[in-house]
Amino acid sequence: MKESEIHWPECYKPQNTAVHVRNTLTIAAQPEYVWVWLVRALLWPDWYVNAANVRFLQGTTPDLGPNTQFRWKTFGITISSTVLEYVPGERIAWDAHGLGFEGYHAWLLQPVERGCYVQTEETQNGWLARLNQMFLPHRMSKYHKIWLESLAVKACYGLPPAAPERSNN
């Protein structure tokens, strides 16, 4: 299988950042199911232990889409993100800005014989990113692995329920 490439903005290319993690998993589920669970961000806190308080600032709920702006909490930090790349069923990426760091998180989905191959990569810069890399070097990779495994469990059961509409204000 040919691996797809992340379309990194220049400032977030791995060679230009303090932190770069890459995780992959082949999920035994239809790619469409994997995609919908991934973009239905309002449901992340229900199934991914490291996501909380997802709130859309701009965009159409319940799913992430092109240029969606959202705020959420991960690793105990409130993050502001904007979806910068969006190809339905194939790829999504958003930036992340929080106290002491900025980053870029990309996801690639590829249909395979046994389901869906998922690749996720994130890069970060900033003093907090460097501090975490120094003292907790495998933390982000560990939680991205959990995110992938949790996504796999959900996608194997089919499509998610409709997310409750929540205010963008």
C-alpha positions in Angstrom: 0.0 0.0 0.0 1.3 3.4 -0.9 1.2 5.8 2.0 -0.3 9.2 1.5 1.6 12.3 2.4 0.5 15.0 4.8 0.1 18.4 3.1 2.1 20.3 5.8 2.0 24.1 5.9 5.6 25.3 5.8 5.8 26.3 9.5 4.4 22.9 10.6 6.6 20.6 8.5 8.2 18.0 10.8 11.7 19.4 10.2 10.6 22.8 11.3 8.9 21.8 14.6 9.9 20.7 18.1 7.5 17.8 18.2 6.3 15.3 15.6 4.3 12.2 16.2 2.9 9.7 13.8 0.4 6.9 14.5 -1.3 4.4 12.2 -4.0 1.7 12.5 -5.9 -0.5 10.1 -9.5 -0.4 11.2 -11.8 -3.3 10.3 -14.7 -1.0 9.4 -16.1 0.7 6.4 -14.1 3.9 5.7 -17.4 5.9 5.6 -18.0 4.9 9.2 -14.5 5.8 10.3 -14.8 9.2 8.6 -18.1 10.2 10.2 -17.0 9.2 13.7 -13.8 11.3 13.1 -15.6 14.5 11.8 -18.4 14.3 14.3 -16.3 16.3 16.8 -19.1 17.1 19.2 -19.2 13.4 20.1 -15.4 13.1 20.7 -15.8 13.5 24.5 -18.2 10.5 24.6 -15.6 8.1 23.2 -12.1 9.7 23.4 -10.8 10.1 26.9 -8.6 13.0 26.0 -11.2 15.3 24.5 -13.6 17.6 26.4 -15.8 20.7 25.9 -15.9 20.6 22.1 -17.7 23.7 20.9 -18.1 25.1 17.4 -17.3 28.7 17.0 -17.9 28.9 13.3 -19.2 26.2 10.9 -22.1 23.8 10.6 -22.6 21.4 13.5 -22.5 18.5 14.1 -19.6 17.7 11.8 -16.3 19.4 11.1 -16.1 20.8 7.6 -13.9 23.2 5.6 -12.9 26.2 7.7 -14.8 25.1 10.8 -13.5 26.9 13.8 -13.8 25.1 17.1 -12.6 25.2 20.7 -12.0 22.1 22.8 -9.9 20.8 25.6 -7.2 18.2 25.3 -4.2 17.3 27.5 -5.9 19.7 30.1 -5.4 22.7 27.8 -8.1 24.7 25.9 -7.3 24.7 22.2 -8.6 26.8 19.4 -8.6 25.1 16.0 -9.6 25.7 12.4 -10.0 23.0 9.8 -7.4 23.9 7.2 -7.7 20.9 4.9 -10.8 18.9 4.2 -11.3 16.2 1.5 -14.4 14.2 2.5 -13.6 10.6 3.3 -9.9 11.1 2.7 -8.2 13.7 4.7 -8.8 16.4 7.4 -6.4 18.6 9.2 -6.7 21.4 11.7 -4.3 23.8 13.4 -4.2 24.1 17.2 -3.4 27.1 19.3 -3.2 27.1 23.1 -1.1 28.5 25.9 2.5 27.8 25.1 2.1 25.9 21.9 0.8 25.8 18.4 0.4 22.8 16.2 -1.1 21.0 13.2 -3.0 17.7 13.3 -3.7 15.8 10.1 -5.6 12.6 9.4 -5.5 10.5 6.3 -7.9 7.6 5.5 -7.4 5.1 2.8 -9.7 2.1 2.0 -8.0 -1.2 2.2 -9.1 -4.8 1.7 -9.8 -5.3 5.5 -11.4 -1.9 6.1 -9.7 1.5 6.5 -6.0 2.4 7.0 -5.8 5.5 9.2 -2.7 7.7 9.6 -2.6 10.6 12.0 0.3 12.9 12.5 0.8 16.0 14.6 3.5 18.6 14.8 3.9 21.3 17.5 6.1 24.3 18.4 6.3 26.4 21.5 7.7 26.3 25.0 5.0 23.9 26.3 5.5 21.6 23.4 9.3 21.5 24.0 8.7 21.0 27.8 6.3 18.1 27.2 8.6 16.5 24.7 11.5 16.7 27.2 9.6 15.3 30.3 6.8 13.3 28.7 8.2 12.3 25.3 5.7 9.6 24.4 2.5 11.2 25.9 1.1 12.5 22.7 1.8 9.3 20.7 0.2 7.3 23.5 -3.0 9.3 23.4 -3.2 9.4 19.6 -2.9 5.6 19.8 -5.9 5.6 22.2 -7.8 7.9 19.9 -7.2 5.6 17.0 -8.2 2.5 19.0 -11.3 4.2 20.3 -12.2 5.3 16.8 -11.8 1.7 15.6 -14.2 0.5 18.3 -16.9 3.0 17.4 -16.5 2.6 13.6 -16.9 -1.2 13.9 -20.4 -0.7 15.2 -21.5 1.5 12.3 -22.5 5.1 12.0 -22.7 7.4 15.1 -26.0 8.8 16.3 -26.8 12.3 15.3 -25.0 14.7 17.6 -27.2 17.1 19.5 -27.2 20.5 17.9 -25.3 22.9 20.1 -25.1 26.6 19.9 -22.2 28.2 18.0 -22.3 31.1 20.4 
